[in-house]
């Protein structure tokens, strides 16, 4: 088999979980402080998208750095990590709100700020490990509400919906980033590669043809007709590393974009084809689908002059010596032209 095998990266997945969760918990502090101090509702909404986008960027970047290619397990790891981040985030919010209302009751109430990060994390640790009353606190704030719009407090089902939407935004975008491929990684090279599509949109390969391609055959590609009716399509990409062509090609689902350019979709397989077969595939496809261009690219025959220094004078043909010629022929040659008699 020439098809490249995918390998699980258990260490990379563990690092993804630990780093993503730790950074997410740290960012929760800044998010909660912002949400409890910002008074504009649109600022609160934008803040939710910002932290979700930052978490998504962290997930994708760690996948790239740790060379994680298993998107399914990445989604599972990020889902678990995001749930933990949300749990800590809500516990931190409970701490800030309880302390604020307690301060209002005693006449010393003020919101925590960035300078109180150590104190906030200390209270949050107690909330999470020493007295875990998450659901009780959640029901408490949902019943009494925490903010009003047009002097109308939002409580009950409406507030549950707002909180659910916030949680959905924070969870969904990092999961999308976890599922998205960080690129094409080839284990044999040990690096991410750049895929450059050949400009041919083939009708979709069937399983038998994909098996043959996976065995290193190029005939299924050369024999495949191009798709002209916007049906299911596949495309072939040559893999490059640091600007140099490798021995690998990749098969993708593909489509024509709005500008008429070939665009790749889901990755299907990567094959170690070899540079000679890749060159043969390129020239064969060009000769089949663009024969006029292939003929123009062929060098025309040229007459190359022989350099003077390469000339061998020994190869010159010489006339036979006079003494070897027949007598009559020799006499004729020795007679001047004006003395030769001609018959009238």
Secondary structure as UniProt FT lines:
FT   HELIX           10..37
FT   HELIX           41..65
FT   TURN            66..67
FT   HELIX           71..106
FT   HELIX           114..116
FT   HELIX           117..125
FT   HELIX           126..130
FT   HELIX           134..144
FT   STRAND          148..149
FT   TURN            150..151
FT   STRAND          152..153
FT   HELIX           156..179
FT   STRAND          184..186
FT   TURN            187..190
FT   STRAND          191..197
FT   STRAND          202..203
FT   HELIX           207..214
FT   TURN            215..216
FT   HELIX           219..222
FT   STRAND          233..241
FT   TURN            242..243
FT   STRAND          244..256
FT   TURN            258..259
FT   STRAND          262..272
FT   HELIX           275..289
FT   HELIX           291..297
FT   HELIX           308..310
FT   HELIX           313..315
FT   HELIX           322..324
FT   HELIX           327..334
FT   HELIX           337..339
//
